[in-house]
């Protein structure tokens, strides 16, 4: 068993909701930060959950009609698959006002029609949500947007429902939704999440169809990953990453699932080496360097 270390960085700061024009806390983002995203007309690129953007992908932000950011992502046109998706659980987005799947399957209206997938099943694979339906129950509209085809990844059924689900459930139910819960599990603050699958390491590709009727090849990732950053209401920060091979592990015992999710855990620095993605780049450098270097399983309930 590897040796774990805990690092808590304390900030003097306040938290904000996910409104359209609001910026992240200045004490986290406005000091020296050589790898921050450049902010132009779209201020959402400066949010704390954002990885460093790259010009080879299309950046898309899905907002609700009230201006709340639901989730953002980079879209890889060559693979017809999201490079990553990013979202938060905070006082607004973690609420569960609407608690049913809408099953509102739809092409993503913000993807160029030449690369926009039509509603379809994936032969031999589930339509695996990247931003899960159950992760966006704040409103019907928020849930509907999770059913865009751009948010789908072809996943093996048992992997999606059991093995990957083991990790996703902890992120959602133990760390995400509880920021607005009451009782002993309440800890407030904000959980920042980035999630995706490897597009440079593929299990295979599958034939899919765009809204224009063109048959194209969609990536099926070989590995899936999650990066989490939690900042409490008092400013304590911690981070953890996960990396899991896309396969059926053929063991559903509680002991095995516990071992699997713990073995999948790693520091954000380790995850960055595997994915090539610069996570949480909008954190000021001294904070980012410290919080991404270590992780401690004992500080993440349910693991």
Order of alpha helices (4+ residues) and beta strands (2+ residues): alpha-beta-beta-beta-beta-alpha-beta-alpha-beta-beta-beta-beta-beta-alpha-beta-alpha-alpha
